[in-house]
């Protein structure tokens, strides 16, 4: 549970199997599947309400009729 919940990128079932030193993959996969399901249900229960403050955000926009040239990526991009 600690490995799954403390990293932003997450862990694969194979990585958890390796770190725990377990031989069989199926029980590890079932455990990880149950934990991810519980974490997803928890996220569904808690939603943000009211005023939300954001420091930075990138939102994609659709540009109709524009010819796409080689554009700058990241903060200076005209399509973000």
SULLINVEN-V711567 format. One record per backbone hydrogen bond with DSSP energy under -0.5 kcal/mol. NH is the residue of the N-H (numbers start at 0). CO is the residue of the C=O. Records with the same first field share a line. If there is no record, write none. Layout:
# SULLINVEN-V711567
NH: CO  CO
This chain:
# SULLINVEN-V711567
4: 0
5: 1
6: 2
15: 11
16: 12
17: 13
18: 14
19: 15
20: 16
21: 16
28: 24
29: 25
30: 26
31: 27
32: 28
33: 29
34: 30
35: 31
36: 32
37: 33
38: 34
39: 35
40: 36
41: 37
42: 38
43: 39
44: 40
45: 41
46: 44
58: 79
60: 78
62: 60
63: 61
65: 62
67: 65
68: 66
70: 68
76: 73
79: 76
